[in-house]
Amino acid sequence: MTPGTEMAPPYELGALQVLIVVLTYKRPQDLPEALSTLLDQSQAVPWKTSVLVIDNDPAASAMKSAADFVSNPVRFVHEPIPGIAAARNRALAEGQQANLLIFVDDDERPSAHWLQTLVDTWIRTQPAAVVGPVVSTFAEDPDPWITAGEFFTRRRMPTGTQIEVAATNNLLLDLRQINDWGLRFDLRFGASGGSDTLFTRQIRQLGGTMIWCDEAVVIDVVPLSRMTRAWVLQRALRTGNSSSRAAIALRGQLGERLAERVRLTGWGTLRLVSGTARMLLGYLTGSLQHQAKGARTLARGVGMTGGAWGYTYLEYRRPKQQP
């Protein structure tokens, strides 16, 4: 039977081991609040839960912030290999004693009962992954153009919906299934982002299921540095770019990859044309929504088309002096 299609072993709740992983990079100020919230929830559930902080900063800047929390059930490790894909793989390596691994970001705050509802969904359905929504809050009111473009509005759907792709900002993994497949995050996506896109699409390609849990909300605290038109358009370009690169990486033969490049070029070009047209319509009519959503579609199309033919946008590239 294909891994990911058979039922997982029926765990007694007390025997189930859950590892929550917080990946961090140069945001030590965010950790204390995040860890406090995670510890509160981990103590309110009937299964064994631990928390692991993985610092991908070469200087291990989060060590001091995490020091007050590092004791059972919190651990701190330093992953010196640069790139979020390396940090994610370190999480998989460190989680070998766990049944379930949950990724959250260091700037996120789980809502009430987040952990309970996320794991309950896995217990009921036992998929390879359970995915929850991310809802953004802001340090101050965003630019009306950003609000009109819905740049921080993410998908919502009924609990139980099967999905095809996910990020790691609110993701539970069944490690038995992941390890049966030997899946790991692709280091080629370490400086560009998108290794989670490829990883979760590989789960689906291998026959695994990913289930949505709409009640397991985490709150994304958006800093002022990301509340700019330049940043949101850069992110749209990068997501388009990494989605194309992931789609090509899933293809095996040369002919399949070429056909995929042509297909992606078509979709990217369509976005270029439609985004430009909508943006111009917005300027003619004074509609902020058309201006912003058109620019968003245009940026994503640029990223998709470039990614189809080998261009890699390195959103997370680090200064050369860093290892």
N, C-alpha and C positions, 0 to 999 in steps of 0.2 A: 504494500500500500504506500502511496506517495506521501512523504513527510508533509505534515500540515493538513492532511485530510482525515487522518484517524483521530479519535478522541484522545486527549491527553489523559494521563493517569488521574484517577479521582483522588485528590488530595484532601486529607483532613485539614480543616482550616488552621489548626495549630501547627501543622507541619509545613504549610505553604510558606516559602521564603521569598520576600519581595525586596528588591534593591532599587532605591530611587537614586538616580545619578544627576547631579547638577554640574554641568560643564561651565567653566568660567574662564574669562580672558580679560585681564586688566579692568575688572569691575569689582574690586574687593568691598566697596561700600554697599553693594547690593546683597552680599551674602548673609549677614546676620538676620535680616528680616526674613529672607527666603528660608533659611535653615530653621528658624523658630517656628514658622508656619508648618514646614514639613514634619518637624518633630512632634508638634501637637497632633497632627493627623495620624502619624505613624503609631502613636500611643493609644489611639482610639479605635483601632481595628483588631480583629481576633487572630491575625496571622503575624508571623515574625517579619518585621520591616526594619531595614537599615538604610542609611543615607551615605552616599559616596560623593565627595567633591573632587573633581578632576580639574586641575589648574593647568592651562596650556600656555601660560605666560612663562617665557624663559627665566624670568626673575622670581617666579613663584610668589607673585604679589598677594595672592589670596591667602597665603599661609597664616598670616597674622590675624586676619579677620575670622578665619575658620578655627583658630586655636581654642577659643572658648567653648567650642562645640565638639571638638575632636575627642570623643570617648565613645564607648559603646552606646548607641548604635551608629555613630558618625565616624567616617574615616576620611582622610585627606591624602590624595596622591598627586604627584607632579608628573605631567607628561611633557617632556621637553621637545619631542618632535613637533614642529610647527604645523598647524592646520587642524581644522575641526574634525576631519575624517580620522586623523590619528587619535584625537581625544575620544572620539566615539568608539574606535576599536579598542582603546585602553579600557573603556567601560565594559565592553563585551569580555575582555580578558579577565578583568577583576570580578566579573559577575558569575563565574563558573559554579559557585555554590548556590546560586539563587535559581528559583523557578521562573520568576518574572523580573524583568528589568524595565524601569520606567525612566524615560528621559524628560527632563524639564530644563528650561533655561534659567540662568542666574537672575535675570531681571523680571521673572514671572512670579506671581503669587497665586497659589491654588485657592479656589473657592471652597466654601464649606462642603464637606463630604466628598471632595474631589477624589481622594484615594479610595474611599469605600466604593463609590459608584464605578470608577474605572476598573477596579479588580472584580467587583461583582459582575460586570459585563463579561469579563473574561471567563469567570467561573460558569456563567450560564451558557456561553457559546463556544468557548475554548478555541478561538481563532489564533492565527500566528501573531496578530497585532490588534490592539484596541487604540483608537485615536479619539482625542477629545478636542473641543473647540478652544480657540484662543481669542479673547476679547481685549481690545486695546483701551487703555485709559491714558490721559495726557497730562503733562505737567502744567499746561495752560491751553486755552482754546486754540485749536489748529487754524491755520490759514483757511479761509472759506473755500479756496480753490482745492485744497487737499481734501476737505470734507466732501465737496461736491464730486470729486473723483473717486471717493470710496477706497482710497489707497490702503486704509487700515481695516477695511471691512472684510472679514473672512467668512468662509462658508459655514452654514449650519444645516443640519438635516436630522431626521428622526433617528433616535437610538435604534441600533440594529441594522442600519443601512450598510451594505457592503461598499467599500471604496477602493479606488485603484492606486492612489498615490498619497503620501503623507510626508509631513516634516517631522523632525524630532523634538519640536517644542512642547509636545504633549502626547507622548507615544509610549504605549506599553508593548513590550515584546515577550513572547513565549520563548524562552531560551532553549527549551528542548527542540522546538521546531527550527529555530534559527541555527543551532549547532548541528542538527541533522543535515541541513543544507550546506553547512560550512560558509554561511554568508558573513561577509565583512564589508566595511565601508571602503570605497575605492579612494586610495590616496591621491589619485590624479585630480580629485575634486577638492583637495584640502584647502587651496588658496582661493578657489572660485566659488565655493558653496555648491550645493546640489548633490552631495554624496547621499543625503537622505532621500532625495527624489529617486536616484538610481537604486538605492537599497530597497526601498519599499516597492518599487516597480518590479524588482527581482523577486520579491516575495510573491507577487501576483503571477509573475511568469512561471514560477516553480509550482504553482497550484495552491499557494497559501491564501487564506482569507484575512481581510482586515475589516474590522467592524467599528462603526461610529458609536460613540457614547456621548450624547448631547448634554448630559447632566454634569459631566466631568470637566468643568470649565476652569481654565487658568487665566489670570489677568496679566496682560502684557503692559508694563509701565513704560510708555514711550518717552524718551528723553528729548529735550529741546533740540539736540543735534540731529535728530531724525525727523523733525517736524519742518522740513524745508522741501521746496519743490525739487531741488537738485537731488536730494537724497531719495525721495520716493520714486523719481524717474530712473535713477541709477538702479534701485532695487527692481523695478519693472524690467529694465534691460537685462539685469543679471538673471532673474528668474526665467526669462525667455531664453537666454543663452544656455543656462544649465539644463533646462528641460530638453532642448535640442540635443545637447551633448549626451544626456542620459539616454534619450531615445536611440541614438546611434550606437552607444555602448551596449545596448541590449541586443543588437543585431550581430549575428555570427559571421556569415559569409560576406565576402567583398561585394557581391551583387546585391545582397540584402541591405548593406550599409549604403550603397550608392542610391538604391531606390528610396531609402529612408531620407537621405539628404535631399533628394528631389522633392519628396513629399513635404518635408519641413520647409524647404525654400518656397514652395507654393503657399503654405499656410502663413509663413512669415511675410511674404510679399502681400498677401491679402490683408494682413494686419497693418502693414505699412500704408497701403492705399486707403483702407477704411479708416484708420486712425487719423491720417492726414485730412481726409474729407470731413470727418466729424469735428476735428479741431478747427478747421476753417469755418465750418458751419457755426461753431460756437462763437467765433470772433465776429461773424456777420450778424448773428442774432443776439449777441451779448450773453449767451448761456454759459455760465461757469461750468455746469455739468458736462456739456459737450466739449468745451475746451479741455477740461482736465481728463475726462475719460478718453477723449481722442488722443491726447498726449500719452496717456498710459498705454493705450493700444499700440500706438506708433513705437514707443520705446520697447515694448515687448517684441514687436515685429522685428526691430533692428537686432535685438539679442538673438531671436530665433534664427534669423537668416544668417547672421554671422556664425552662430554655433553650428549650423548645418554644414559649414565648410571650414571648420577647424579653428575659428576665432574663439578664444577663451577670455572672458572678462574676469579679471582677478580682483573681486571685491574685497577679499580678505588678505591681499598681498601685504607682507610685512616689510619694514625697512631692511635694506641689505645688511646693515650692521648686526641684525639679530640672527641667531643661528636658525 
